[in-house]
Amino acid sequence: MGKVDAAKVGSLKPKKKCCKSTTRCVRCPVVIHRMRKLDTSEMSKKELSKALKKARAA
């Protein structure tokens, strides 16, 4: 899939089913939901990448 801009993850279309692996993919519905809950307009690029990393790991 390549690199994805962390600011645009919340607007991606999620996959049908969740993969449930330890490092979730970017299009996983859980990751997209977690990123939508955050206020990404106030975050810097570094904070966004950290938030995406945390959303994918948990």
Secondary structure, 3 states (H helix, E strand, C coil): CCCCCHHHHHHCCCCCCCCCCCCCCCCCHHHHHHHHHCCHHHCCHHHHHHHHHHHHHC
